Amino acid sequence: MKRHSKPRREFSKIIVCTVGAVTIAVTVFTCVMVWRTSNTEALAYLIPAIFGEAATATGFYYSKAKTENRIKLRRQYGDLVDKEE
């Protein structure tokens, strides 16, 4: 019997998942610390910084996916994809 191994997870997906998890963790930590200390100064720095990082990672991921989809569509349909643009 042949064992089928799982396909390797793409590195870009690992990055996006990691950034998402860190974003959630930092947001929860910041909210808890603001609640405990009644000091909202952290909101002005931590939250925009971490969501900026998440937006950058997401943007690069979608850019990569767009390029990969173009390559797949070119293989499937040929030059018709380029003529429509």
A tleap script that builds the chain and sets N, CA, C and O, in Angstrom:
source leaprc.protein.ff14SB
mol = sequence {
  NMET LYS ARG HIE SER LYS PRO ARG ARG GLU
  PHE SER LYS ILE ILE VAL CYS THR VAL GLY
  ALA VAL THR ILE ALA VAL THR VAL PHE THR
  CYS VAL MET VAL TRP ARG THR SER ASN THR
  GLU ALA LEU ALA TYR LEU ILE PRO ALA ILE
  PHE GLY GLU ALA ALA THR ALA THR GLY PHE
  TYR TYR SER LYS ALA LYS THR GLU ASN ARG
  ILE LYS LEU ARG ARG GLN TYR GLY ASP LEU
  VAL ASP LYS GLU CGLU
}
set mol.1.N position { 0.837 -1.193 0.000 }
set mol.1.CA position { 0.000 0.000 0.000 }
set mol.1.C position { 0.875 1.248 0.000 }
set mol.1.O position { 1.899 1.335 0.678 }
set mol.2.N position { 0.427 2.184 -0.778 }
set mol.2.CA position { 1.137 3.451 -0.855 }
set mol.2.C position { 0.492 4.456 0.088 }
set mol.2.O position { -0.729 4.618 0.103 }
set mol.3.N position { 1.309 5.113 0.857 }
set mol.3.CA position { 0.776 6.123 1.776 }
set mol.3.C position { 0.840 7.478 1.093 }
set mol.3.O position { 1.876 7.881 0.563 }
set mol.4.N position { -0.256 8.150 1.119 }
set mol.4.CA position { -0.301 9.487 0.539 }
set mol.4.C position { 0.031 10.499 1.624 }
set mol.4.O position { -0.625 10.556 2.664 }
set mol.5.N position { 1.047 11.286 1.366 }
set mol.5.CA position { 1.414 12.301 2.354 }
set mol.5.C position { 0.640 13.580 2.080 }
set mol.5.O position { 0.238 13.866 0.952 }
set mol.6.N position { 0.450 14.323 3.131 }
set mol.6.CA position { -0.219 15.610 2.997 }
set mol.6.C position { 0.639 16.542 2.156 }
set mol.6.O position { 1.865 16.534 2.269 }
set mol.7.N position { 0.002 17.340 1.319 }
set mol.7.CA position { 0.816 18.328 0.599 }
set mol.7.C position { 1.364 19.358 1.583 }
set mol.7.O position { 0.701 19.741 2.547 }
set mol.8.N position { 2.592 19.793 1.312 }
set mol.8.CA position { 3.200 20.779 2.210 }
set mol.8.C position { 2.416 22.074 2.176 }
set mol.8.O position { 1.925 22.500 1.131 }
set mol.9.N position { 2.311 22.677 3.319 }
set mol.9.CA position { 1.617 23.960 3.423 }
set mol.9.C position { 2.522 25.049 2.872 }
set mol.9.O position { 3.716 25.082 3.168 }
set mol.10.N position { 1.952 25.934 2.074 }
set mol.10.CA position { 2.735 27.008 1.469 }
set mol.10.C position { 3.257 27.949 2.545 }
set mol.10.O position { 2.577 28.238 3.529 }
set mol.11.N position { 4.487 28.419 2.332 }
set mol.11.CA position { 5.129 29.305 3.294 }
set mol.11.C position { 4.337 30.597 3.455 }
set mol.11.O position { 4.247 31.131 4.561 }
set mol.12.N position { 3.763 31.107 2.368 }
set mol.12.CA position { 2.992 32.349 2.452 }
set mol.12.C position { 1.766 32.178 3.341 }
set mol.12.O position { 1.389 33.104 4.059 }
set mol.13.N position { 1.146 31.011 3.302 }
set mol.13.CA position { -0.007 30.766 4.177 }
set mol.13.C position { 0.421 30.682 5.631 }
set mol.13.O position { -0.302 31.125 6.524 }
set mol.14.N position { 1.592 30.116 5.868 }
set mol.14.CA position { 2.119 30.062 7.241 }
set mol.14.C position { 2.349 31.475 7.762 }
set mol.14.O position { 2.031 31.777 8.912 }
set mol.15.N position { 2.900 32.334 6.921 }
set mol.15.CA position { 3.151 33.724 7.329 }
set mol.15.C position { 1.843 34.434 7.638 }
set mol.15.O position { 1.731 35.096 8.670 }
set mol.16.N position { 0.847 34.309 6.760 }
set mol.16.CA position { -0.436 34.989 6.969 }
set mol.16.C position { -1.111 34.479 8.240 }
set mol.16.O position { -1.657 35.271 9.008 }
set mol.17.N position { -1.081 33.182 8.468 }
set mol.17.CA position { -1.688 32.619 9.690 }
set mol.17.C position { -0.958 33.093 10.947 }
set mol.17.O position { -1.586 33.412 11.956 }
set mol.18.N position { 0.361 33.135 10.876 }
set mol.18.CA position { 1.153 33.595 12.019 }
set mol.18.C position { 0.877 35.067 12.328 }
set mol.18.O position { 0.686 35.445 13.484 }
set mol.19.N position { 0.859 35.888 11.281 }
set mol.19.CA position { 0.579 37.315 11.481 }
set mol.19.C position { -0.826 37.501 12.034 }
set mol.19.O position { -1.041 38.356 12.893 }
set mol.20.N position { -1.780 36.719 11.559 }
set mol.20.CA position { -3.151 36.802 12.082 }
set mol.20.C position { -3.223 36.431 13.547 }
set mol.20.O position { -3.900 37.095 14.331 }
set mol.21.N position { -2.524 35.369 13.917 }
set mol.21.CA position { -2.516 34.942 15.324 }
set mol.21.C position { -1.850 35.986 16.211 }
set mol.21.O position { -2.339 36.273 17.304 }
set mol.22.N position { -0.744 36.553 15.753 }
set mol.22.CA position { -0.049 37.590 16.535 }
set mol.22.C position { -0.927 38.832 16.658 }
set mol.22.O position { -0.966 39.466 17.712 }
set mol.23.N position { -1.629 39.178 15.583 }
set mol.23.CA position { -2.533 40.337 15.620 }
set mol.23.C position { -3.621 40.142 16.670 }
set mol.23.O position { -3.900 41.050 17.453 }
set mol.24.N position { -4.224 38.982 16.689 }
set mol.24.CA position { -5.265 38.704 17.682 }
set mol.24.C position { -4.678 38.734 19.092 }
set mol.24.O position { -5.280 39.303 20.003 }
set mol.25.N position { -3.508 38.125 19.273 }
set mol.25.CA position { -2.879 38.084 20.600 }
set mol.25.C position { -2.537 39.486 21.105 }
set mol.25.O position { -2.799 39.813 22.262 }
set mol.26.N position { -1.956 40.306 20.241 }
set mol.26.CA position { -1.587 41.670 20.648 }
set mol.26.C position { -2.838 42.496 20.941 }
set mol.26.O position { -2.853 43.278 21.892 }
set mol.27.N position { -3.870 42.333 20.147 }
set mol.27.CA position { -5.109 43.081 20.373 }
set mol.27.C position { -5.740 42.696 21.711 }
set mol.27.O position { -6.144 43.569 22.479 }
set mol.28.N position { -5.825 41.404 21.990 }
set mol.28.CA position { -6.396 40.950 23.263 }
set mol.28.C position { -5.538 41.431 24.434 }
set mol.28.O position { -6.061 41.929 25.431 }
set mol.29.N position { -4.210 41.276 24.307 }
set mol.29.CA position { -3.312 41.715 25.373 }
set mol.29.C position { -3.464 43.213 25.628 }
set mol.29.O position { -3.526 43.645 26.779 }
set mol.30.N position { -3.523 44.001 24.558 }
set mol.30.CA position { -3.659 45.453 24.713 }
set mol.30.C position { -4.978 45.808 25.394 }
set mol.30.O position { -5.014 46.656 26.286 }
set mol.31.N position { -6.061 45.157 24.968 }
set mol.31.CA position { -7.363 45.444 25.586 }
set mol.31.C position { -7.376 45.066 27.069 }
set mol.31.O position { -7.930 45.797 27.890 }
set mol.32.N position { -6.774 43.940 27.409 }
set mol.32.CA position { -6.724 43.517 28.821 }
set mol.32.C position { -5.904 44.511 29.639 }
set mol.32.O position { -6.309 44.900 30.734 }
set mol.33.N position { -4.751 44.921 29.108 }
set mol.33.CA position { -3.895 45.857 29.854 }
set mol.33.C position { -4.549 47.231 29.985 }
set mol.33.O position { -4.401 47.886 31.018 }
set mol.34.N position { -5.264 47.675 28.961 }
set mol.34.CA position { -5.985 48.955 29.061 }
set mol.34.C position { -7.071 48.841 30.120 }
set mol.34.O position { -7.278 49.775 30.894 }
set mol.35.N position { -7.761 47.722 30.166 }
set mol.35.CA position { -8.811 47.522 31.162 }
set mol.35.C position { -8.229 47.479 32.575 }
set mol.35.O position { -8.805 48.047 33.503 }
set mol.36.N position { -7.088 46.807 32.739 }
set mol.36.CA position { -6.494 46.673 34.075 }
set mol.36.C position { -5.843 47.958 34.562 }
set mol.36.O position { -5.903 48.261 35.753 }
set mol.37.N position { -5.222 48.721 33.665 }
set mol.37.CA position { -4.474 49.908 34.079 }
set mol.37.C position { -5.236 51.213 33.867 }
set mol.37.O position { -4.834 52.257 34.381 }
set mol.38.N position { -6.319 51.159 33.121 }
set mol.38.CA position { -7.096 52.358 32.759 }
set mol.38.C position { -6.235 53.392 32.030 }
set mol.38.O position { -6.467 54.596 32.140 }
set mol.39.N position { -5.251 52.912 31.296 }
set mol.39.CA position { -4.361 53.782 30.536 }
set mol.39.C position { -4.522 53.425 29.057 }
set mol.39.O position { -4.204 52.311 28.641 }
set mol.40.N position { -5.021 54.385 28.267 }
set mol.40.CA position { -5.302 54.106 26.858 }
set mol.40.C position { -4.174 54.529 25.911 }
set mol.40.O position { -4.365 54.510 24.695 }
set mol.41.N position { -3.029 54.902 26.428 }
set mol.41.CA position { -1.918 55.320 25.569 }
set mol.41.C position { -1.455 54.202 24.640 }
set mol.41.O position { -1.032 54.474 23.517 }
set mol.42.N position { -1.527 52.970 25.082 }
set mol.42.CA position { -1.075 51.836 24.258 }
set mol.42.C position { -1.911 51.684 22.996 }
set mol.42.O position { -1.419 51.210 21.972 }
set mol.43.N position { -3.169 52.086 23.070 }
set mol.43.CA position { -4.038 51.971 21.900 }
set mol.43.C position { -3.533 52.803 20.730 }
set mol.43.O position { -3.724 52.427 19.573 }
set mol.44.N position { -2.899 53.913 21.017 }
set mol.44.CA position { -2.421 54.801 19.970 }
set mol.44.C position { -1.219 54.240 19.213 }
set mol.44.O position { -0.944 54.671 18.093 }
set mol.45.N position { -0.498 53.286 19.807 }
set mol.45.CA position { 0.724 52.767 19.195 }
set mol.45.C position { 0.634 51.298 18.800 }
set mol.45.O position { 0.949 50.943 17.664 }
set mol.46.N position { 0.212 50.451 19.712 }
set mol.46.CA position { 0.226 49.010 19.451 }
set mol.46.C position { -0.797 48.571 18.412 }
set mol.46.O position { -0.477 47.806 17.502 }
set mol.47.N position { -2.001 49.047 18.546 }
set mol.47.CA position { -3.064 48.598 17.642 }
set mol.47.C position { -2.794 49.021 16.198 }
set mol.47.O position { -2.863 48.163 15.318 }
set mol.48.N position { -2.490 50.284 15.897 }
set mol.48.CA position { -2.187 50.629 14.489 }
set mol.48.C position { -0.957 49.905 13.955 }
set mol.48.O position { -0.921 49.551 12.776 }
set mol.49.N position { 0.045 49.678 14.791 }
set mol.49.CA position { 1.260 49.005 14.332 }
set mol.49.C position { 0.970 47.559 13.950 }
set mol.49.O position { 1.416 47.100 12.898 }
set mol.50.N position { 0.243 46.846 14.773 }
set mol.50.CA position { -0.008 45.439 14.491 }
set mol.50.C position { -0.981 45.267 13.335 }
set mol.50.O position { -0.838 44.329 12.551 }
set mol.51.N position { -1.964 46.146 13.209 }
set mol.51.CA position { -2.880 46.037 12.073 }
set mol.51.C position { -2.217 46.492 10.777 }
set mol.51.O position { -2.602 46.035 9.700 }
set mol.52.N position { -1.241 47.371 10.858 }
set mol.52.CA position { -0.447 47.724 9.678 }
set mol.52.C position { 0.345 46.524 9.184 }
set mol.52.O position { 0.436 46.279 7.982 }
set mol.53.N position { 0.913 45.787 10.115 }
set mol.53.CA position { 1.639 44.556 9.771 }
set mol.53.C position { 0.706 43.530 9.135 }
set mol.53.O position { 1.065 42.889 8.147 }
set mol.54.N position { -0.472 43.378 9.691 }
set mol.54.CA position { -1.442 42.423 9.142 }
set mol.54.C position { -1.885 42.836 7.739 }
set mol.54.O position { -2.028 41.990 6.857 }
set mol.55.N position { -2.100 44.123 7.536 }
set mol.55.CA position { -2.504 44.612 6.214 }
set mol.55.C position { -1.402 44.376 5.182 }
set mol.55.O position { -1.685 44.011 4.041 }
set mol.56.N position { -0.156 44.583 5.579 }
set mol.56.CA position { 0.966 44.353 4.670 }
set mol.56.C position { 1.070 42.878 4.295 }
set mol.56.O position { 1.222 42.552 3.118 }
set mol.57.N position { 0.992 42.000 5.261 }
set mol.57.CA position { 1.071 40.558 4.990 }
set mol.57.C position { -0.076 40.100 4.105 }
set mol.57.O position { 0.122 39.302 3.189 }
set mol.58.N position { -1.274 40.603 4.376 }
set mol.58.CA position { -2.435 40.231 3.568 }
set mol.58.C position { -2.296 40.742 2.139 }
set mol.58.O position { -2.613 40.031 1.186 }
set mol.59.N position { -1.821 41.976 1.995 }
set mol.59.CA position { -1.629 42.544 0.661 }
set mol.59.C position { -0.629 41.756 -0.166 }
set mol.59.O position { -0.874 41.491 -1.343 }
set mol.60.N position { 0.494 41.379 0.429 }
set mol.60.CA position { 1.481 40.583 -0.290 }
set mol.60.C position { 0.935 39.201 -0.625 }
set mol.60.O position { 1.219 38.668 -1.698 }
set mol.61.N position { 0.162 38.620 0.273 }
set mol.61.CA position { -0.406 37.301 0.014 }
set mol.61.C position { -1.357 37.354 -1.184 }
set mol.61.O position { -1.299 36.493 -2.062 }
set mol.62.N position { -2.228 38.360 -1.220 }
set mol.62.CA position { -3.167 38.468 -2.342 }
set mol.62.C position { -2.450 38.802 -3.646 }
set mol.62.O position { -2.870 38.357 -4.714 }
set mol.63.N position { -1.391 39.570 -3.571 }
set mol.63.CA position { -0.599 39.857 -4.768 }
set mol.63.C position { 0.028 38.576 -5.312 }
set mol.63.O position { 0.031 38.346 -6.521 }
set mol.64.N position { 0.554 37.752 -4.427 }
set mol.64.CA position { 1.149 36.472 -4.826 }
set mol.64.C position { 0.085 35.561 -5.428 }
set mol.64.O position { 0.328 34.926 -6.455 }
set mol.65.N position { -1.081 35.487 -4.810 }
set mol.65.CA position { -2.160 34.644 -5.307 }
set mol.65.C position { -2.627 35.110 -6.688 }
set mol.65.O position { -2.932 34.286 -7.550 }
set mol.66.N position { -2.685 36.414 -6.899 }
set mol.66.CA position { -3.088 36.967 -8.192 }
set mol.66.C position { -2.112 36.540 -9.279 }
set mol.66.O position { -2.527 36.132 -10.363 }
set mol.67.N position { -0.819 36.631 -8.993 }
set mol.67.CA position { 0.201 36.232 -9.954 }
set mol.67.C position { 0.115 34.737 -10.248 }
set mol.67.O position { 0.205 34.327 -11.405 }
set mol.68.N position { -0.060 33.923 -9.207 }
set mol.68.CA position { -0.171 32.479 -9.406 }
set mol.68.C position { -1.406 32.129 -10.223 }
set mol.68.O position { -1.345 31.236 -11.069 }
set mol.69.N position { -2.519 32.806 -9.991 }
set mol.69.CA position { -3.735 32.539 -10.745 }
set mol.69.C position { -3.574 32.918 -12.213 }
set mol.69.O position { -4.086 32.224 -13.091 }
set mol.70.N position { -2.869 34.009 -12.487 }
set mol.70.CA position { -2.603 34.381 -13.885 }
set mol.70.C position { -1.805 33.296 -14.593 }
set mol.70.O position { -2.095 32.948 -15.738 }
set mol.71.N position { -0.803 32.765 -13.910 }
set mol.71.CA position { 0.015 31.705 -14.498 }
set mol.71.C position { -0.845 30.471 -14.787 }
set mol.71.O position { -0.743 29.876 -15.859 }
set mol.72.N position { -1.684 30.094 -13.834 }
set mol.72.CA position { -2.555 28.930 -14.025 }
set mol.72.C position { -3.519 29.151 -15.180 }
set mol.72.O position { -3.737 28.250 -15.990 }
set mol.73.N position { -4.104 30.358 -15.260 }
set mol.73.CA position { -5.057 30.645 -16.339 }
set mol.73.C position { -4.372 30.687 -17.697 }
set mol.73.O position { -4.957 30.262 -18.693 }
set mol.74.N position { -3.147 31.191 -17.756 }
set mol.74.CA position { -2.396 31.180 -19.023 }
set mol.74.C position { -2.148 29.759 -19.490 }
set mol.74.O position { -2.272 29.461 -20.678 }
set mol.75.N position { -1.801 28.890 -18.571 }
set mol.75.CA position { -1.583 27.486 -18.929 }
set mol.75.C position { -2.867 26.840 -19.429 }
set mol.75.O position { -2.843 26.022 -20.349 }
set mol.76.N position { -3.988 27.214 -18.817 }
set mol.76.CA position { -5.255 26.583 -19.165 }
set mol.76.C position { -5.848 27.150 -20.456 }
set mol.76.O position { -6.333 26.391 -21.296 }
set mol.77.N position { -5.814 28.491 -20.627 }
set mol.77.CA position { -6.495 29.117 -21.754 }
set mol.77.C position { -5.551 29.725 -22.783 }
set mol.77.O position { -6.001 30.167 -23.840 }
set mol.78.N position { -4.286 29.755 -22.505 }
set mol.78.CA position { -3.345 30.345 -23.451 }
set mol.78.C position { -3.329 31.856 -23.361 }
set mol.78.O position { -3.447 32.426 -22.276 }
set mol.79.N position { -3.181 32.505 -24.511 }
set mol.79.CA position { -3.040 33.972 -24.554 }
set mol.79.C position { -4.355 34.711 -24.443 }
set mol.79.O position { -4.344 35.942 -24.433 }
set mol.80.N position { -5.483 34.036 -24.360 }
set mol.80.CA position { -6.780 34.711 -24.261 }
set mol.80.C position { -6.878 35.574 -23.013 }
set mol.80.O position { -7.571 36.591 -23.022 }
set mol.81.N position { -6.205 35.191 -21.951 }
set mol.81.CA position { -6.255 35.930 -20.683 }
set mol.81.C position { -5.630 37.304 -20.865 }
set mol.81.O position { -6.164 38.291 -20.358 }
set mol.82.N position { -4.512 37.392 -21.575 }
set mol.82.CA position { -3.824 38.674 -21.764 }
set mol.82.C position { -4.601 39.595 -22.694 }
set mol.82.O position { -4.550 40.812 -22.513 }
set mol.83.N position { -5.312 39.072 -23.675 }
set mol.83.CA position { -6.035 39.902 -24.643 }
set mol.83.C position { -7.215 40.620 -24.032 }
set mol.83.O position { -7.598 41.689 -24.506 }
set mol.84.N position { -7.808 40.050 -22.974 }
set mol.84.CA position { -8.973 40.671 -22.342 }
set mol.84.C position { -8.584 41.859 -21.482 }
set mol.84.O position { -9.430 42.708 -21.202 }
set mol.85.N position { -7.350 41.947 -21.060 }
set mol.85.CA position { -6.933 43.037 -20.164 }
set mol.85.C position { -6.699 44.246 -20.929 }
set mol.85.O position { -6.341 45.277 -20.360 }
savepdb mol mol.pdb
quit
